[in-house]
Amino acid sequence: MWRSVSIPLPAFAAACLAALSGILCGLPAAATSPIAEVICEPSPRMTQRLKRQQGATLASTGLRSPDEVLELWLDPRDNWTMVIAYASGTSCIVAMGAHWSRMQPQDPA
């Protein structure tokens, strides 16, 4: 079972959640986020659930800090889930959405 945990998010993540809530829901940024609380699990369990329950695959990663890796998971229906994996062994879903589209690199010339 997924466990909902309230953790203090860095200001950047909190700002992203506020902005995404308006974009994803069509509501003002001050409205409630589509994920009211951050969902955290031990990293192996989070990976297993994303793969098994959503059919998601890890599409890309980026280092956010020495102790945090940002992961972008995509499912076959182009739904996306943004996860922060912490060095402590915990991963937290920080944003979710639909209609992910891949951009082709543009020739700068």
C-alpha positions in Angstrom: 0.0 0.0 0.0 1.3 3.5 -0.8 2.0 5.6 2.2 1.2 9.3 2.1 3.9 11.3 3.9 4.1 15.0 4.5 7.6 16.2 4.1 9.0 19.7 3.7 9.8 20.3 0.0 12.4 22.6 -1.1 11.0 25.9 -2.3 11.6 25.0 -6.0 9.6 21.8 -5.7 6.8 23.5 -3.8 6.7 26.2 -6.5 6.6 23.6 -9.2 3.7 21.8 -7.5 1.8 25.0 -7.2 2.3 25.9 -10.9 1.5 22.4 -12.1 -1.7 22.4 -10.1 -3.0 25.3 -12.2 -1.7 23.9 -15.5 -3.0 20.4 -14.9 -6.3 21.2 -13.4 -7.1 24.4 -15.3 -7.4 26.2 -12.0 -5.5 29.2 -10.5 -2.1 28.3 -9.1 -3.5 28.9 -5.5 -5.8 25.9 -5.9 -5.2 22.5 -4.3 -2.5 20.4 -6.0 -3.6 17.3 -7.8 -1.5 15.4 -5.4 -2.4 17.0 -2.1 0.4 15.3 -0.2 3.7 13.9 -1.5 3.7 10.1 -1.8 6.9 8.5 -0.6 8.1 4.9 -0.6 11.4 3.1 -0.2 13.0 3.5 -3.7 12.8 -0.2 -4.7 9.1 -0.3 -3.9 8.4 2.9 -5.7 10.2 1.5 -8.8 8.3 -1.7 -8.6 4.9 0.0 -8.3 5.5 2.4 -11.1 6.5 -0.5 -13.4 3.9 -3.0 -12.3 0.8 -0.8 -11.6 1.3 1.9 -14.3 3.4 0.0 -16.8 5.8 3.0 -16.6 9.4 3.0 -17.7 12.2 5.3 -16.6 12.6 7.8 -19.4 15.2 10.2 -18.1 17.1 11.3 -15.0 18.9 14.3 -13.8 21.0 15.2 -10.8 19.2 17.8 -8.7 21.8 17.8 -5.9 24.5 15.4 -4.6 21.8 13.6 -2.7 18.8 13.9 -5.1 18.1 12.4 -8.5 15.1 13.6 -10.4 13.4 10.8 -12.4 10.8 11.1 -15.2 8.6 8.0 -15.6 6.4 7.6 -18.7 3.6 5.0 -19.2 2.3 3.7 -22.5 -0.6 6.3 -22.5 1.9 9.2 -22.3 1.1 9.9 -18.7 4.1 11.0 -16.7 5.3 10.9 -13.1 8.1 13.0 -11.7 10.0 11.3 -8.8 12.8 12.5 -6.6 15.0 9.7 -5.4 17.0 10.6 -2.3 20.3 9.1 -1.3 18.6 7.9 1.9 16.8 5.2 -0.1 13.4 7.0 -0.2 11.7 8.1 -3.4 8.8 10.6 -3.6 6.4 11.5 -6.3 6.4 15.2 -6.6 4.3 15.7 -9.8 2.1 13.8 -12.2 0.5 14.7 -15.5 -0.8 13.6 -18.9 0.0 14.0 -22.6 3.8 14.0 -22.4 5.4 14.8 -25.7 9.0 14.3 -26.7 10.7 17.2 -28.5 13.1 16.6 -31.3 16.4 18.5 -31.0 16.3 21.6 -33.2 19.2 22.6 -35.5 20.3 26.0 -34.2 21.2 27.2 -37.7 
